[in-house]
Amino acid sequence: MKKVRVDLDLCVGHGRCYELAPEVFEEDEDRGHCRVRIERVEGEQAQLAQRASDNCPEGAIFVEDGD
């Protein structure tokens, strides 16, 4: 199981995360930034979350070992 989080101080709203992993991320309509839809992921969702993290220009997405 992995835990997904976004540092909103770093996020500027490029949108790559919710384009690459729409099951895990969505756009915050108020700020235009990333919002985590599913905080705890595994399997394919964890792989997609990691792909989004790897492609975030600001390095604002973190996929960490969770409980």
Secondary structure, DSSP 8 states (H G I E B T S, - for coil): -EEEEE-TTT-----HHHHH-TTTEEE-TTTSSEEES-SEE-HHHHHHHHHHHHT-TT--EEEEE--
